[in-house]
Amino acid sequence: MNSDLHLLENTASDIFAGYRDRPGLWEEIEDTGLTLVGVPEKAGGSGGDSTEAVIILRAAAYHCAEIPLAETQWLAAPLLAAAGLPVPAGPLTAAEAAHDEVRLTADGDGWVLDGTLPQVPWARQAGRIVVVTDGRLCSVDASHCTFETHHNLAGEPRDDVTFDSVYLTAADVAALPEGPSLRLRAALARTVQLAGAARRALDHSLRYAGERRQFGRPIAAFQAVQQYLAEMAGEVALMDLGAQVAAAALADPRQDSEVAVAAARVNACRAAGVVAELAHQIHGAIGTTHEHDLRRATLRLWSWREEYGNEHAWSTVLGRLTSAASEDPWHLVTAPTT
C-alpha cells in the first residue's frame, strides 16, 4: 500500500473511531468527501477508484459505524451516476424489486410507482431511495414513501418501504445502466464489511488474550488460545484479500467479475462464522453481554453474512459458473482476474 492509501486509511479510521455515541458523523464524513469516493467527479462524486472505496468501507465496518455508507457509496450513488441521474447530497439507499413487488407505470410525461419493497437497508434515514425495477432505475424521494420499521440482528434499520402511487418525473427515471448488477455490488459491499468487522473481532481477541490472566500468566500463552488466534488471523487475511481481488475485478469492465465476487462472498460468509465463534470462545461469557464491545462486531458478522445472498446462495452461483466454464474450475476460482 502506497503512502497516499495509508494516509486515506488513517484519516478514515480516525474519523470513524470517534463515532460512537457522537452525533453528526454522516455530515462530517460527507464534508470530507469520503461518502462518494469511487463515484466520478463529473457526476458529483469525489473520484477515486475501487481500492480507495474498499479502504473507506472497511474502516467504517471495523469501527461499526452505524451509517448507510455501503448503500450510498457502493450502491445508490454509482448507479445514479452511471444512469446519468443526479447524485444528491445526504445518505442514500437502493433496492432491487423482485417479480411483482412494485409496478412502474407510465403516466403522461412521468411515471407512477406502486408496491412494497421488504427489508430495505437504512430506508428511513435516506434522503432518496434508488429502485431497480423492470429494466429501469428510479430515484425516489423518501419523504413520499411510508415505512414499516425493522432491524437486522445488529440493530441496523431494514425497513419495508411502501410506494403508494408515488409520482416520478421523467428526470427521476432512466434506463438501467450496463455494468455490474445491484445485487453483485451489494454482495461485494457486504463482503468488504465482513472483512472489516472480522478484523475488529480479531483485534479485540488479541488484546483480551494478552490482558486476561489465568494460573499466573496471560491466556495468550496457552497453546489452545494461540491456535484460536492463529486461525482467526488466517481467516481475516483471506477475507480481506478476497474482497480486494473482487473489487478490482468489479471495477474492470474487461472482466467478468461474477466469479470473483461469488468466490469472495462464499469464503467471507463461511469465515465470518468461524471468526465470531472463536472470538467468543476466547472471551468467554463476557463477550456476549450488551456492555461489551465485541458484540458490535460479531452481531454484524452474523447479520451481514445473510444479506444479499448467504454462503449457500453464492455457492450455488459459483457452482453454476464453474460448471458452465470451458476452463479448469480450480483456475477459474483461484485466478478470476487474469
C-alpha positions in Angstrom: 0.0 0.0 0.0 1.5 3.4 -1.0 1.7 6.4 1.2 -1.4 8.1 -0.2 -3.5 5.0 0.6 -2.0 4.8 4.1 -3.0 8.4 4.6 -6.5 7.7 3.4 -6.8 4.6 5.6 -5.5 6.5 8.7 -7.8 9.5 8.0 -10.9 7.3 7.6 -10.0 5.3 10.7 -9.6 8.4 12.8 -12.9 9.7 11.8 -14.8 6.5 12.3 -13.0 5.7 15.6 -14.5 8.8 17.2 -18.0 8.0 16.1 -19.5 6.0 18.9 -22.2 7.9 20.8 -21.4 11.1 18.8 -24.0 12.7 16.5 -23.1 14.2 13.2 -20.9 11.5 11.8 -22.6 11.5 8.4 -22.2 15.2 8.0 -18.6 15.1 8.9 -17.6 12.4 6.5 -19.7 13.9 3.8 -17.8 17.2 4.2 -14.5 15.2 3.8 -15.8 13.6 0.6 -15.5 10.1 1.9 -19.1 9.2 1.2 -18.7 9.4 -2.5 -15.2 8.0 -3.1 -15.4 5.8 -6.2 -18.1 8.0 -7.8 -16.8 10.1 -10.8 -16.2 13.8 -10.1 -18.2 14.8 -13.2 -21.2 13.1 -11.6 -20.8 15.0 -8.3 -18.6 12.4 -6.6 -15.2 12.5 -5.1 -13.4 10.5 -7.8 -11.0 7.7 -6.8 -11.1 4.0 -7.5 -12.3 0.8 -6.0 -9.1 0.4 -3.9 -9.9 3.6 -2.1 -13.6 2.8 -1.8 -12.7 -0.6 -0.2 -10.4 1.2 2.4 -13.1 3.5 3.5 -15.9 1.0 3.7 -13.6 -1.5 5.6 -12.6 1.2 8.1 -16.3 2.1 8.7 -17.1 -1.6 9.3 -14.1 -2.0 11.5 -15.4 0.7 13.8 -19.0 -0.5 13.5 -20.2 2.9 12.2 -24.0 2.9 12.1 -24.4 4.8 8.8 -25.5 3.8 5.3 -22.1 4.2 3.8 -22.2 0.9 1.7 -25.7 1.8 0.5 -24.6 5.3 -0.6 -21.1 4.8 -1.8 -21.4 1.4 -3.3 -25.0 1.1 -4.4 -27.1 4.2 -4.9 -24.6 6.8 -5.9 -22.7 4.7 -8.5 -26.0 3.6 -10.1 -27.3 7.1 -10.3 -24.1 8.4 -11.8 -23.9 5.5 -14.4 -27.5 6.2 -15.4 -26.9 10.0 -15.8 -29.3 10.9 -12.9 -28.3 13.5 -10.3 -26.4 12.3 -7.2 -27.9 14.2 -4.3 -26.2 15.0 -1.0 -27.1 13.1 2.1 -27.5 9.4 2.8 -29.0 7.2 0.1 -30.1 3.6 -0.2 -31.0 1.2 -3.0 -33.1 -1.9 -3.6 -33.9 -4.2 -6.5 -37.5 -5.2 -6.9 -38.3 -8.9 -7.2 -41.1 -10.0 -9.6 -44.4 -8.2 -8.9 -43.1 -6.4 -5.7 -43.5 -3.0 -7.4 -45.2 -1.6 -10.5 -43.8 1.3 -12.6 -46.5 2.7 -14.8 -46.1 5.4 -17.4 -48.3 8.5 -16.7 -48.1 11.3 -19.2 -44.5 12.7 -19.2 -43.8 10.9 -15.9 -44.2 7.6 -14.1 -46.1 6.2 -11.1 -44.6 3.8 -8.7 -46.7 1.4 -6.6 -45.9 -1.6 -4.3 -43.7 -2.6 -1.3 -40.1 -3.4 -1.1 -39.1 -5.5 2.0 -36.0 -5.1 4.2 -34.5 -2.0 2.5 -31.3 -1.1 4.4 -31.5 2.3 6.1 -34.6 3.4 4.2 -36.0 5.6 6.9 -32.7 7.6 7.1 -32.2 8.0 3.4 -33.0 11.1 1.5 -33.6 9.2 -1.7 -34.2 5.5 -2.5 -32.9 4.1 -5.7 -35.2 1.4 -7.0 -34.3 -1.0 -9.8 -37.4 -2.5 -11.5 -38.4 -3.6 -15.0 -35.1 -2.6 -16.6 -35.3 0.9 -15.2 -33.7 2.9 -12.4 -35.9 5.2 -10.3 -34.7 7.9 -7.9 -37.5 8.2 -5.3 -37.8 11.0 -2.7 -38.0 9.0 0.6 -40.4 11.6 2.1 -43.0 10.3 -0.4 -42.8 6.7 1.0 -44.1 5.0 4.1 -42.1 2.7 6.2 -42.7 -0.3 8.4 -39.6 -0.3 10.6 -37.5 -3.4 11.2 -33.9 -4.2 12.2 -31.3 -6.8 11.5 -29.6 -8.8 14.3 -27.1 -5.9 14.7 -29.8 -3.3 15.2 -29.4 -1.7 11.8 -32.5 -0.5 10.0 -34.0 -2.9 7.5 -37.4 -1.3 6.6 -40.3 -2.3 4.5 -40.9 0.6 2.1 -44.3 1.2 0.5 -44.8 3.3 -2.6 -48.5 4.4 -2.8 -48.9 5.9 -6.3 -45.6 7.9 -5.9 -45.3 10.2 -8.9 -41.9 10.4 -10.6 -40.9 12.9 -13.2 -39.1 11.9 -16.3 -35.9 13.2 -14.7 -36.3 10.7 -11.9 -36.3 7.6 -14.1 -33.6 6.2 -16.5 -32.8 3.0 -18.3 -30.8 0.6 -16.1 -27.2 1.2 -17.0 -24.9 -1.5 -18.2 -22.4 -3.0 -15.7 -22.5 -5.0 -12.5 -25.9 -5.6 -11.1 -27.1 -4.0 -7.8 -27.1 -7.5 -6.2 -23.5 -8.1 -7.3 -22.3 -4.7 -6.0 -24.3 -5.2 -2.7 -22.8 -8.7 -2.2 -19.3 -7.3 -2.6 -20.0 -4.4 -0.3 -21.2 -6.7 2.5 -18.1 -8.9 1.8 -15.8 -5.8 2.4 -17.8 -5.0 5.6 -17.4 -8.6 6.8 -13.6 -8.2 6.4 -13.6 -5.0 8.5 -15.8 -6.5 11.3 -13.7 -9.7 11.4 -10.6 -7.6 11.8 -12.2 -5.8 14.7 -13.2 -9.1 16.4 -9.6 -10.4 15.9 -8.1 -7.2 17.4 -10.5 -7.5 20.4 -9.4 -11.1 20.9 -5.7 -10.3 20.7 -6.0 -7.6 23.2 -8.1 -9.6 25.6 -5.9 -12.7 25.4 -2.9 -10.5 26.3 -4.6 -8.9 29.2 -6.6 -11.8 30.7 -4.6 -13.9 33.1 -5.1 -17.4 34.4 -2.8 -19.5 36.5 -0.4 -16.6 36.7 0.0 -15.9 33.0 -1.9 -14.3 30.1 -4.2 -16.7 28.4 -2.4 -15.9 25.1 0.4 -18.1 26.5 -1.8 -21.2 26.3 -1.4 -23.3 23.1 -5.2 -23.7 22.6 -5.7 -19.9 22.6 -2.8 -19.3 20.3 -4.3 -21.8 17.9 -7.6 -19.9 18.0 -5.9 -16.6 17.3 -3.8 -18.0 14.5 -6.9 -19.5 12.9 -8.7 -16.2 13.2 -5.8 -14.2 11.7 -5.7 -16.5 8.7 -9.4 -16.2 8.1 -9.3 -12.4 8.3 -6.4 -12.2 5.9 -8.2 -14.4 3.3 -11.4 -12.4 3.7 -9.6 -9.1 3.1 -7.7 -10.4 0.1 -10.8 -11.9 -1.5 -12.7 -8.6 -1.1 -9.8 -6.7 -2.7 -9.5 -9.0 -5.6 -13.3 -9.0 -6.2 -13.4 -5.2 -6.0 -10.6 -4.9 -8.6 -12.5 -7.3 -10.9 -15.7 -5.4 -10.5 -14.1 -2.1 -11.4 -12.5 -3.6 -14.6 -15.1 -3.6 -17.4 -12.9 -6.1 -19.3 -13.5 -8.7 -16.8 -16.5 -10.9 -15.8 -16.5 -10.1 -12.1 -19.2 -12.5 -11.0 -16.8 -15.4 -10.3 -14.5 -13.2 -8.2 -17.4 -11.8 -6.2 -19.1 -15.2 -5.7 -15.8 -16.8 -4.6 -15.1 -13.9 -2.2 -18.6 -13.9 -0.9 -18.7 -17.7 -0.2 -15.4 -17.6 1.7 -16.3 -14.5 3.7 -19.7 -15.8 4.8 -18.0 -19.1 5.9 -15.2 -17.3 7.6 -17.5 -14.9 9.4 -19.0 -17.7 11.4 -15.6 -19.1 12.3 -14.2 -15.8 13.4 -17.3 -14.9 15.5 -17.3 -18.3 17.2 -13.6 -18.2 18.1 -13.7 -14.6 19.3 -16.5 -15.5 21.8 -14.7 -18.7 22.7 -11.6 -16.6 23.7 -13.6 -14.0 25.6 -15.9 -16.4 27.4 -19.3 -15.2 28.6 -18.4 -11.5 28.8 -18.1 -11.2 25.1 -21.8 -11.7 24.7 -23.0 -9.0 27.1 -24.6 -5.8 25.9 -22.0 -3.7 27.6 -19.0 -5.5 25.8 -17.8 -4.0 22.5 -17.1 -7.4 20.9 -20.8 -8.0 20.3 -20.9 -5.0 17.9 -18.5 -6.7 15.6 -19.9 -10.3 15.9 -23.5 -9.3 15.5 -22.6 -7.6 12.3 -20.7 -10.7 11.1 -23.8 -12.8 11.7 -26.1 -10.2 10.1 -24.1 -9.2 7.0 -23.3 -12.8 6.0 -27.1 -13.4 5.5 -27.7 -10.3 3.4 -27.7 -10.1 -0.4 -27.2 -13.9 -0.6 -25.6 -16.1 2.0 -22.9 -18.8 1.7 -25.4 -21.3 0.2 -26.8 -18.9 -2.3 -23.5 -17.8 -3.7 -22.1 -21.4 -3.6 -24.9 -22.2 -6.0 -24.0 -19.3 -8.2 -20.3 -20.3 -8.1 -21.2 -23.9 -9.0 -23.3 -22.8 -11.9 -20.5 -20.5 -13.2 -17.7 -23.1 -12.9 -19.8 -25.9 -14.5 -20.6 -23.7 -17.5 -17.0 -22.6 -18.0 -14.7 -24.2 -20.5 -11.6 -23.8 -18.4 -10.5 -25.7 -15.3 -12.8 -24.8 -12.4 -9.8 -24.5 -10.0 -8.1 -22.0 -12.2 -11.4 -20.1 -12.7 -12.0 -19.7 -9.0 -8.4 -19.1 -7.8 -7.4 -16.8 -10.6 -10.5 -14.9 -11.6 -8.8 -11.6 -12.5 -6.4 -12.9 -15.1 
